[in-house]
Amino acid sequence: MNRKIIDKIGEAVVINVGIILIALGLIWFLEPNTIAPGGVTGLAIVIERLIGVPIYLTNLMINIPLFILGIIVLGKGAGAKTAYGTLGLSFFLVVLAKVEFTHVPATEDPLLASIFGGVVVGIGIGLLFKVGGSTGGTDLAGAILNKFFPSLSAAKLMMLVDICVIALAGVASGKIETALYSSVCLYIMVKSADFIVEDLNYSKSFYIISRRSEEISKRIIDELERGVTALQGKGMYSGEKKDVLMCVVNRAQVQKVKAIVREIDPEAFVMLNTTHEVLGEGFQHNK
């Protein structure tokens, strides 16, 4: 029970940090330079320029139907997180716009605004995706589509939807530059979100073939406190049976494993792979 409470508190912190980053990216970089990187917020930026409707209001009005669809497809938990994400984004857009430090644009250069706005907003979106939330709009659409196409990340699916929105935003603004800069921003947003969702948690998996596998595995277990599994292998050329050691470690332990293997058996065959997610003892808990 205590762990569930801690997990819920952690999720709430991550969601709020993500929402604040998205709001800051919009206020500091995107809205002042009319950069509309797709999605409801992108359309809201263009609509504000055309008819003066505030971004937070457009954000709320368009996302109501998506809330209903999100609850049906993603479940009540995801629907609650999305509702909070959308309401929270609108709230922080209003509040931060009134704070002297945050309502001043960071730059008037559209290229810089596209790059840094994309990074800040992308990190915020990635944090929300990390805990199963979103701020509605096309990021909610991406999360919904991810349920049907799990081989594609929610961030990449979001990009496909946003490409269409960017084209409409360019037409609505009457400037091709808006669509071009928005495309740059969208690409950076997706890469930043993917990095947060997938790459920050990557580990390294070792496959080690050595005649001194017992010594190597004992050193790894004793010094790094990592489990080692011996798989039965056979060299098809020599016909010799050998143990294939499999071990997953975090990034900080990679060089230590290499040093252990090099010290015990310089002739060992070592294969190193990047593993984006590991669940189980010593790593993430399987939720």
Beta strands, then each sheet from edge to edge (+ up, - down):
strand 1: 203-209
strand 2: 229-234
strand 3: 241-249
strand 4: 269-275
sheet 1: 2+ 3- 1+ 4-
end
